[in-house]
Amino acid sequence: MPRQSRQLCNSGIYHIMLRGNERKDIFFDEQDRLRFLDTLNRMGSNGEFEIYAYCLMNNHVHLLFRKGKDPIE
């Protein structure tokens, strides 16, 4: 069954979950996690979005963020 379209929120705050294919690990060591966080930090500092919270697990990530100037798709 296809995923339903994301409903846009007036506040612009969203919970996003990223998961590895077949629930496989996406982070294999601390360096992977740090590189992911560095990328988030660089993108956020450009005004793309504002991170409120995150949780990095071995096979998935939770992000709570407010969208920036670009629309969310």
SULFENBEL-V464433 format. One record per residue. RES is the residue in one letter. SS is DSSP state (~ for helix, > for strand, _ for the rest). PHI is phi in whole degrees, 0 to 359 (999 if undefined). OMEGA is omega in whole degrees, -180 to 180 (999 if undefined). Layout:
RES/SS/PHI/OMEGA
RES/SS/PHI/OMEGA
//
This chain:
M/_/999/-179
P/_/290/178
R/_/288/177
Q/_/288/178
S/_/297/178
R/_/293/175
Q/_/275/-180
L/_/285/-175
C/_/249/179
N/_/298/-179
S/_/286/-178
G/_/77/-180
I/>/261/-176
Y/>/224/170
H/>/257/180
I/>/242/175
M/>/241/176
L/>/248/-178
R/>/226/177
G/_/291/176
N/~/303/-180
E/~/55/-180
R/~/59/178
K/_/282/-180
D/_/300/174
I/_/247/175
F/_/242/-179
F/_/250/178
D/_/201/-178
E/~/296/179
Q/~/298/176
D/~/300/-180
R/~/297/-180
L/~/295/178
R/~/294/177
F/~/299/180
L/~/295/177
D/~/297/178
T/~/297/177
L/~/301/-179
N/~/297/179
R/~/296/-180
M/~/293/179
G/~/294/-180
S/~/289/176
N/_/275/-179
G/_/84/180
E/_/293/179
F/>/191/177
E/>/237/-179
I/>/276/174
Y/>/263/-179
A/>/200/175
Y/>/210/175
C/>/217/-180
L/>/257/175
M/_/251/-179
N/_/299/-174
N/_/245/176
H/>/200/-178
V/>/225/171
H/>/248/177
L/>/232/171
L/>/243/-175
F/>/213/174
R/>/254/-178
K/>/293/180
G/_/265/-175
K/_/288/-178
D/_/275/178
P/_/292/177
I/_/270/-179
E/_/238/999
//
